Amino acid sequence: KAGVSTGDGRAKKLAKKLENVSQIKSITASGNVKIVQNERMAVAGKALYDNAKRTITLTEGPRLWQGTDVMVANTIIIYLDENRVASQGGEENPIRFKINPEQQKKEKEK
């Protein structure tokens, strides 16, 4: 359902080698991280996958898109099994949303 990309294919090679995911406790990716889950996409400087919690925590300038909507925060947490996200802001980086209801209305009319 979710994919992690560091831009150079290293994550894909790692995923092929990891056949028994239940033994993994966590994975950290840093650099130009890209997460894709269905129609949701996120980018960040750092991502931490927690297998026990089934979350991906994005830090270092994370942005999350779902369709034409976008969220920017200090920290974005993606709950993989719950189809939801949580965000945390900071004094210098408050949480910001850009929601495009007209686009959502057009998609529902199709």
Number of C-alpha atoms within 10 A of each C-alpha: 7 11 13 21 18 18 12 9 10 11 16 14 10 10 12 8 10 11 9 7 11 9 9 12 12 15 11 11 18 16 14 14 19 23 19 16 15 10 8 15 17 21 23 22 17 19 27 16 21 16 16 10 12 14 19 23 20 29 20 16 15 23 22 23 18 14 13 11 15 17 17 21 22 20 21 26 19 21 16 17 10 9 10 9 14 11 18 14 14 10 7 7 13 13 16 14 14 11 15 12 11 9 12 13 10 9 9 8 6 5
